Amino acid sequence: MLTLFSIPKPFVERTAEIQLNALRSWVALGDDVQVVLLGNDAGVAEAARTVGVEHLPSLLCNEQGTPRLDSAFAEVDAVARHPLRCFVNADIVLLDDFLPAVHAAAHVGERFLVVGRTIDLDGVTSDEAADPPRLRARAAAAGVPRGAAALDYFVFPAGLFGELPPFLVGRAGFDNWLVWRARQVGPVIDASACVTAVHQSHDYAHLAGGMNEAYYGAEAAANIALVGGRDRIYTIHDASYKLDRDGNIRRNIGSILRVRETARKAAWKLGRR
């Protein structure tokens, strides 16, 4: 059904535990999901062998070693066994409600994108990650929904985006462009109401400049330039449809004039004054 792929960070210290939690949760989705890890950072090949998933070490990067999104998509296209793709960040635990939501969303037609809010949760253990009811309950009780611009997973049919710019993964902008681009060719579906996707809280120690580097540094600025304008920075508010808790698809009327997204940006600007 689905070829799921990700570009992990180096498997060191707490990051290793976080990424193994996520990786094992993807494998637990079942035999209809092909899992592919990309890149050659420390521990990636070993993690792939340990969990029993595919590994593609060859990946184009910039001069600083930051991986390129277009290269990742092309590498996966060459080995994918399924028509649907899922690009997901390596810190996201997916549970047993994920595939049913994908099945429901696919009823809108052949060309679509599924996104959704993730729930930020601290201290997820391997035992929790392997127990969907337990993790779902703690996420509901103690988790914090991430913002509308924080996009961590994308489900789409192969070829949906056409030719990708050489975006840098892990830097601001490319994820929002994916939503904008998908809206040009088909519906975008917000699955937040029926998918519990857990973002395991982490720091940005892997970057010399920390979080500011990821969102406001030179590589983030390069991504924003490739986006082609701030009017292409789309978020979950721009999804044209929503899945409700029962998996029913409904139009998101607010996306037509970008009402909620305009309000979000206005509130953000006021907060920065």
C-alpha positions in Angstrom: 0.0 0.0 0.0 2.6 2.5 1.2 6.3 3.2 0.8 7.4 5.2 3.9 10.7 6.9 3.9 12.7 9.2 6.1 16.1 10.8 6.4 17.3 10.3 10.0 19.8 12.3 12.0 22.9 10.5 13.4 21.9 7.8 15.8 23.5 9.1 19.0 22.4 9.4 22.6 18.7 10.3 23.1 18.3 10.9 19.3 19.0 7.3 18.7 16.3 6.2 21.1 13.8 8.6 19.6 14.5 7.5 16.1 14.4 3.8 17.0 11.0 4.4 18.7 9.7 5.9 15.5 11.2 3.3 13.2 9.8 0.4 15.1 6.3 2.1 15.1 6.5 2.3 11.2 7.5 -1.4 10.9 4.6 -2.3 13.2 2.1 -0.7 10.7 2.3 -4.1 8.8 3.5 -5.9 5.7 1.7 -3.4 3.4 4.2 -0.7 4.4 7.7 -0.6 2.9 10.1 1.3 5.1 13.2 3.0 3.6 15.9 5.0 5.4 18.1 7.4 3.5 21.5 8.8 4.1 24.8 7.7 5.5 25.0 9.5 8.9 26.3 7.6 11.9 24.2 4.6 12.9 21.7 4.8 10.0 22.8 1.6 8.3 23.0 -0.3 11.6 19.6 0.9 12.6 18.1 -0.3 9.3 19.7 -3.7 9.7 18.6 -4.0 13.3 14.9 -3.3 12.6 15.0 -5.0 9.2 14.2 -2.2 6.8 15.8 -0.9 3.6 18.7 1.5 3.5 19.7 3.8 0.7 23.1 5.4 1.6 23.5 7.5 -1.6 21.9 10.9 -1.1 22.9 14.3 -2.6 23.8 16.9 -0.1 25.0 20.5 -0.1 28.5 21.6 0.8 27.6 21.5 4.5 26.4 17.9 4.2 22.7 18.8 4.5 20.5 16.4 2.5 18.5 17.5 -0.5 14.8 16.7 -0.7 14.7 16.2 -4.5 17.5 13.5 -4.2 15.6 11.7 -1.5 12.4 11.5 -3.5 14.3 10.3 -6.6 16.1 7.6 -4.7 12.9 6.3 -3.2 11.1 6.3 -6.5 13.7 3.9 -7.9 13.0 1.2 -5.2 9.4 1.9 -4.2 7.1 -1.2 -4.3 3.9 0.8 -3.7 2.1 3.6 -5.5 1.6 5.7 -2.4 4.5 7.4 -0.6 4.8 8.7 2.9 7.7 11.1 3.7 7.9 11.4 7.5 10.3 13.0 10.0 12.4 10.5 11.9 11.1 11.5 15.3 7.4 10.8 14.6 5.7 7.7 16.1 2.8 6.5 14.0 0.1 4.4 15.5 -2.6 2.0 14.3 -5.0 4.8 13.3 -2.6 6.0 10.6 -3.3 3.5 7.7 -7.1 3.6 8.2 -6.9 7.4 7.8 -4.9 7.0 4.6 -7.5 4.6 3.2 -10.3 7.1 4.0 -8.4 10.0 2.4 -7.7 8.1 -0.8 -11.4 8.2 -1.6 -11.1 11.8 -2.8 -9.3 10.7 -6.0 -6.0 9.7 -7.5 -4.1 12.9 -6.7 -4.1 14.1 -3.1 -1.9 15.0 -0.1 -2.5 14.0 3.5 -1.0 16.0 6.3 -1.9 16.5 9.9 -0.9 18.1 13.2 1.5 16.1 15.4 1.4 16.0 19.2 4.5 17.0 21.0 5.3 14.6 23.9 8.3 14.4 26.1 10.1 11.3 27.3 8.5 8.7 25.1 9.9 5.2 26.0 10.3 2.2 23.8 7.6 0.4 25.7 5.1 3.3 25.2 6.0 3.5 21.5 5.2 -0.2 21.1 1.8 0.2 22.9 -0.6 2.4 20.8 -3.4 2.6 23.3 -1.1 3.6 26.1 0.8 6.2 24.0 -2.4 7.6 22.6 -3.8 8.1 26.1 -0.7 9.8 27.4 -0.6 12.0 24.2 -4.2 13.1 24.8 -3.5 13.8 28.5 -0.1 15.4 28.5 0.8 16.2 24.8 0.7 19.6 23.2 -0.5 19.9 19.6 2.2 21.5 17.4 1.4 24.6 15.3 -0.3 24.6 12.0 3.0 25.4 10.2 4.8 22.4 11.7 4.4 19.6 9.2 5.9 16.2 10.0 4.3 13.7 7.6 3.1 13.7 4.0 1.2 11.0 2.2 0.8 11.3 -1.5 0.9 9.3 -4.8 4.1 9.0 -6.7 4.8 12.0 -8.9 2.3 14.4 -7.2 4.7 17.3 -6.9 6.4 17.0 -10.3 10.0 18.3 -10.4 11.2 19.3 -6.9 13.5 22.2 -6.2 16.7 21.2 -4.4 15.3 22.0 -0.9 17.4 21.3 2.1 15.8 18.8 4.5 15.4 19.8 8.2 15.3 23.5 7.3 12.3 25.8 7.1 10.1 26.3 4.1 10.1 23.1 2.0 7.3 21.4 4.0 5.0 24.4 3.5 5.8 24.5 -0.2 4.8 20.8 -0.5 1.3 21.8 0.7 1.1 24.8 -1.7 2.2 22.6 -4.6 -0.3 19.9 -3.8 -3.1 22.4 -3.7 -2.3 23.3 -7.3 -3.0 19.8 -8.6 -5.4 18.2 -6.1 -7.0 18.2 -2.7 -5.0 18.5 0.5 -6.5 16.6 3.4 -6.0 17.4 7.1 -6.1 14.1 9.1 -5.4 15.7 12.5 -8.8 14.6 14.0 -8.3 10.9 13.4 -4.5 10.4 13.5 -2.4 10.5 16.6 1.1 11.1 15.4 3.5 11.7 18.2 6.4 14.1 17.8 8.9 13.1 20.4 10.4 16.2 22.0 14.0 16.9 21.3 16.7 19.5 21.2 18.6 20.8 18.2 22.1 19.8 19.4 22.8 18.3 16.0 23.0 21.8 14.6 25.7 24.3 15.7 23.2 27.1 15.7 20.4 25.1 17.3 16.8 25.8 16.5 17.5 29.3 15.1 19.8 27.8 12.5 17.0 25.4 11.4 14.4 28.1 11.0 16.3 31.3 10.4 19.8 30.4 9.3 21.4 30.7 5.9 20.1 27.3 4.8 16.6 28.1 5.9 16.9 31.4 3.9 18.0 29.4 0.8 14.9 27.2 1.2 12.6 30.2 1.4 14.1 31.6 -1.7 13.4 28.4 -3.6 9.8 28.5 -2.3 9.1 31.5 -4.6 7.4 33.9 -2.2 5.7 34.1 1.2 2.3 33.5 -0.5 3.5 29.9 -1.1 4.1 29.2 2.6 1.0 27.0 3.2 0.1 25.3 6.5 -2.5 22.8 7.7 -5.0 25.6 7.7 -4.7 25.5 3.9 -5.9 21.9 3.6 -9.0 21.9 1.3 -10.6 18.9 3.2 -10.6 17.5 6.7 -11.1 14.0 8.0 -13.3 13.9 11.0 -12.9 11.4 13.9 -15.0 8.8 12.1 -12.9 9.1 8.9 -15.5 11.1 6.9 -14.2 13.7 4.5 -15.5 17.2 4.7 -14.7 20.4 2.9 -12.6 22.9 4.8 -14.4 26.1 3.8 -11.9 28.3 5.6 -9.1 27.3 3.2 -10.8 28.9 0.2 -9.9 32.5 1.2 -7.2 31.3 3.6 -9.1 32.8 6.5 -7.5 30.9 9.4 -4.1 31.1 7.9 -4.4 34.9 7.6 -5.5 35.1 11.2 -2.6 32.9 12.3 0.0 35.1 10.6 -1.6 38.2 12.0 -1.4 36.8 15.5 2.2 35.7 15.0 3.2 39.2 13.8 1.5 40.9 16.8 3.3 38.5 19.1 6.7 39.4 17.7 6.2 43.1 18.3 
